[in-house]
Amino acid sequence: MKQSAATEASDVFSLGVVFLEMMTLKHMGSDGHPKQLLGQIGAVVPNLKWMKPLLKRMVDWDPTKRPSSARVAEVLEKMRHQEHVLAATTTTTVAEWTVDRS
């Protein structure tokens, strides 16, 4: 990726990479592409598979295809309230990570 000024689109890309690395517990590496990690979503935290379509757009090489940061926040907020994503007041421990679902 070539060096250029930071933009909203580059910030969204970076956030997508951080999400992917946190969700897969793997580092993308300097020679990789974050889409290599997309297939591993759900292996560590199964209830987060719903994020795959959003993350796929966030890490698109074409900045014009990435969602705005406001759209990312909107989707995450909507999904936070969905019963099928987060069951109220339960806690799931995965490896050494604890995901509080409240």
ZISUL-V73389 format. One record per run of one state. SS is the DSSP state (h for helix, s for strand, l for the rest). FROM is the first residue (numbers start at 0). LEN is the number of residues. If there is no record, write none. Layout:
ss | from | len
SS | FROM | LEN
SS | FROM | LEN
//
This chain:
ss | from | len
l | 0 | 7
h | 7 | 17
l | 24 | 10
h | 34 | 4
l | 38 | 7
h | 45 | 13
l | 58 | 4
h | 62 | 3
l | 65 | 3
h | 68 | 12
l | 80 | 10
s | 90 | 4
l | 94 | 2
s | 96 | 4
l | 100 | 2
//
